[in-house]
C-alpha cells in the first residue's frame, strides 16, 4: 500500500504522481520532489490517496522528499531570479551565434544540477555552439529542448483574441487536435488570420463548443426546407444556432420565429 499525491511544478502542466510516504499534507502544500534526474520544487494538486501497486514496474518516478521549509522557499525565489538571468543570457547568445531559434524558457532544477532551456524553431537547428557557450557561462549541465508552435505560445504566454490570458497558459494541460471542420460547423468565416491563435495554428477554443454545435446542426432544418409549425406548413429562411430557433416564411409571406421543439421536420426532408 502506497500513499500518493498529485503534484505539479509548473502551471498547466500535466498532473504527476509522487510517493508521499507517511508525510501529512494537503492540497496546495509545497513540497520538494525527487524526480528521475533531479530535484524539483512543486505543490500538491491532489491530496494523498492510498494506492495498491499491482505490478513490479508500477513504481512511481517521483518521491516527495519533504514538505517545503522557509529555507526552501528562499532558495526557490533565488532560483527564479537565476532563471531570469539565464533566459536573457540565452537570448543574447542566440543572437551572437546567429541561430534562427526563439528561447521561450529557462528552468533550473531545484538542486541546480542542470538547467533546461526550451526553444522554438522552424525545423532542425544545430545548437551545439549555443550549448558550449551556455555551459561555459552558467557552469552547470545545460539541456536544450525544442518544442512546437503551440508549446512556444504556452510557455511564452500572452493575450488571446477574447482579451483573456491564453487558455494553454492558464489551465490546458494537453493539446487536442483541431481541424477546419470545427470552424465550418460553427459557421465561422474561414479566414486564416481570424482563426489563428497566438501560436499561428488554429485556435484551441474551436474545439470547446464543437460537439454542441454539431448536435444542434443535426436537428436544425436546412434553409429552404419545408417544416410543420403550430401555424401550418412553412419554409425555413434562417436558422439561429445559439437560440435554437428558426425563422420561417408562410405562403402569405408572413415571417415568424419558432423554437426547434415547436417545429416538425418532414421525414423526406431529413433524408
C-alpha positions in Angstrom: 0.0 0.0 0.0 1.5 3.3 -1.1 0.3 6.9 -0.4 0.5 9.1 -3.4 -0.2 12.8 -4.2 -0.9 14.6 -7.4 1.7 17.3 -7.9 2.8 20.0 -10.4 5.9 22.3 -10.5 4.7 24.4 -13.4 1.2 25.9 -14.0 -1.0 24.0 -16.5 1.5 21.1 -16.8 0.0 17.6 -16.8 -0.5 16.1 -13.4 2.3 13.9 -12.0 2.0 11.5 -9.1 4.6 11.1 -6.3 5.1 8.7 -3.5 4.3 10.7 -0.4 5.4 8.1 2.2 3.8 8.8 5.6 4.0 12.6 5.2 0.9 14.5 6.1 0.0 17.1 3.6 -2.9 18.9 2.0 -3.9 20.4 -1.3 -1.6 23.4 -2.2 1.1 22.3 0.2 4.5 23.0 -1.2 7.0 20.1 -1.4 10.5 19.2 -2.5 10.4 16.3 -5.0 12.9 13.8 -6.2 12.5 13.1 -9.9 14.2 10.6 -12.1 17.0 13.1 -13.0 17.0 15.9 -10.3 15.0 17.6 -7.6 12.0 19.9 -8.2 10.0 22.4 -6.1 6.3 21.8 -6.6 2.9 21.9 -5.0 0.2 19.4 -4.2 -2.8 19.4 -6.5 -4.5 16.2 -5.3 -4.4 15.2 -1.7 -2.8 11.9 -0.6 -4.6 8.7 -1.5 -3.7 5.0 -0.9 -2.6 3.2 -4.0 -2.0 -0.6 -4.3 1.0 -1.4 -6.5 -0.1 -4.3 -8.7 3.0 -4.7 -10.9 6.7 -4.6 -10.2 7.1 -1.9 -12.9 4.4 0.3 -11.4 6.9 2.2 -9.3 6.4 5.9 -9.2 9.1 8.0 -10.8 8.6 10.8 -8.3 9.1 10.9 -4.5 8.2 13.6 -2.0 11.4 14.3 0.0 9.8 16.7 2.4 7.4 19.5 2.9 8.8 22.8 1.9 10.6 24.8 4.6 11.2 28.6 4.8 14.7 27.9 3.6 13.3 26.0 0.5 11.1 29.0 -0.3 14.1 31.3 -0.1 16.0 29.1 -2.4 13.1 28.8 -4.8 12.9 32.6 -5.1 16.6 32.8 -5.7 16.4 30.2 -8.5 13.6 32.2 -10.1 15.9 35.2 -10.3 18.7 33.0 -11.7 16.3 31.7 -14.4 15.5 35.2 -15.5 19.3 35.9 -15.8 19.8 32.6 -17.7 16.9 33.4 -20.0 18.3 36.8 -21.0 21.8 35.3 -21.4 20.4 32.5 -23.7 18.7 35.0 -26.0 21.9 37.1 -26.2 23.9 34.0 -27.1 21.4 33.0 -29.8 21.9 36.4 -31.5 25.7 36.2 -31.2 25.6 32.7 -32.7 23.2 33.8 -35.5 20.8 31.0 -34.8 17.2 31.0 -36.0 15.6 29.9 -32.8 13.4 31.5 -30.1 14.2 31.0 -26.5 11.0 30.7 -24.5 12.0 29.4 -21.1 15.0 28.7 -18.9 14.3 26.3 -16.0 16.7 25.3 -13.2 16.0 22.1 -11.3 15.7 22.8 -7.6 19.1 21.2 -6.8 20.6 23.4 -9.6 22.2 20.3 -11.1 21.0 21.2 -14.5 19.2 23.9 -16.5 16.7 23.1 -19.3 16.5 25.8 -21.9 13.4 25.5 -24.1 13.2 27.0 -27.6 11.1 27.0 -30.7 12.4 26.9 -34.3 11.5 26.1 -37.9 12.9 22.7 -38.5 16.1 21.3 -37.0 18.7 23.6 -35.6 22.4 22.9 -34.9 22.6 24.3 -31.4 26.0 22.8 -30.4 27.7 26.3 -30.5 24.9 27.6 -28.1 25.3 24.6 -25.9 29.0 25.2 -25.5 28.5 29.0 -24.8 25.8 28.4 -22.2 27.7 25.6 -20.5 30.8 27.8 -20.1 28.8 30.8 -18.9 26.4 29.0 -16.5 28.8 26.4 -15.2 26.3 23.6 -15.0 24.8 20.9 -17.2 22.7 22.5 -19.9 19.9 20.8 -21.8 18.3 22.3 -24.9 14.7 21.3 -25.6 12.9 22.1 -28.8 9.1 22.4 -28.8 6.4 23.0 -31.3 4.5 26.3 -32.0 1.7 25.6 -29.5 4.1 24.8 -26.7 6.0 28.0 -27.5 2.8 30.0 -27.0 2.0 28.1 -23.8 5.4 28.9 -22.3 5.7 32.5 -23.6 2.1 33.4 -22.6 0.0 36.2 -24.0 -3.5 37.5 -24.5 -5.9 35.8 -26.9 -8.5 37.5 -29.3 -11.0 37.2 -26.5 -9.0 39.6 -24.3 -8.1 36.9 -21.7 -4.9 35.2 -20.9 -4.2 32.2 -23.2 -6.1 29.1 -22.2 -3.0 26.9 -22.8 -1.0 29.1 -20.3 -3.6 29.1 -17.5 -5.4 25.7 -17.5 -5.0 23.5 -20.5 -2.7 20.5 -19.8 -2.7 19.0 -23.3 -3.4 19.9 -26.9 -6.2 18.2 -28.7 -6.4 18.0 -32.5 -8.2 21.0 -34.0 -9.5 21.0 -37.6 -11.0 23.5 -40.0 -14.2 21.4 -40.0 -14.8 22.7 -36.4 -14.9 26.3 -37.7 -17.3 25.3 -40.5 -19.6 23.5 -38.1 -19.9 26.8 -36.1 -20.5 28.9 -39.3 -17.3 30.9 -38.7 -15.6 32.8 -41.5 -12.9 30.6 -43.0 -10.2 33.2 -42.7 -6.6 32.0 -41.8 -5.9 35.1 -39.7 -9.2 35.2 -37.9 -9.0 31.5 -36.9 -5.3 31.5 -35.8 -4.2 31.8 -32.2 -1.0 33.3 -30.8 0.8 30.2 -31.9 -0.2 30.7 -35.5 -2.2 27.4 -35.5 -6.0 27.0 -35.4 -7.3 28.3 -32.0 -7.8 25.6 -29.4 -11.2 27.1 -28.4 -12.7 26.0 -31.7 -13.0 22.6 -30.1 -14.7 23.8 -26.9 -18.2 24.1 -28.3 -17.8 21.9 -31.4 -19.8 19.0 -30.1 -22.7 21.3 -29.0 -22.8 23.0 -32.5 -22.6 19.6 -34.2 -25.6 18.4 -32.2 -27.7 21.4 -32.9 -26.8 21.4 -36.6 -28.1 17.9 -36.9 -31.5 19.0 -35.6 -31.6 22.4 -37.4 -33.7 22.3 -40.6 -31.9 23.4 -43.7 -32.7 26.8 -45.4 -35.5 26.2 -48.0 -36.8 23.1 -46.1 -40.5 22.8 -45.6 -41.5 22.2 -42.0 -44.7 21.9 -40.0 -45.3 24.6 -37.4 -48.2 25.4 -35.0 -49.5 27.7 -37.7 -49.2 25.2 -40.5 -46.6 24.4 -43.2 -43.8 27.0 -43.8 -40.4 27.3 -45.4 -37.2 27.8 -43.4 -35.4 31.0 -44.2 -32.9 31.4 -41.3 -31.6 29.0 -38.7 -30.5 30.5 -35.3 -28.0 28.1 -33.8 -27.4 29.9 -30.5 -31.1 30.5 -29.8 -32.1 27.0 -31.2 -34.8 28.6 -33.3 -35.7 29.0 -36.9 -37.4 31.8 -38.9 -40.0 30.6 -41.4 -42.0 32.1 -44.2 -45.6 31.2 -44.8 -47.4 31.2 -48.2 -48.8 34.6 -47.4 -45.2 35.9 -46.8 -45.7 36.2 -43.1 -42.4 35.5 -41.2 -42.3 34.0 -37.7 -39.7 32.6 -35.5 -40.2 29.3 -33.8 -38.3 27.2 -31.3 -37.0 23.9 -32.7 -39.2 22.0 -30.2 -42.3 23.6 -32.0 -41.1 22.6 -35.5 -41.6 19.2 -37.1 -39.4 18.2 -40.0 -40.8 16.1 -42.8 -39.3 12.6 -42.9 -38.4 13.1 -46.6 -36.6 16.4 -45.7 -34.4 14.7 -43.1 -33.2 12.2 -45.7 
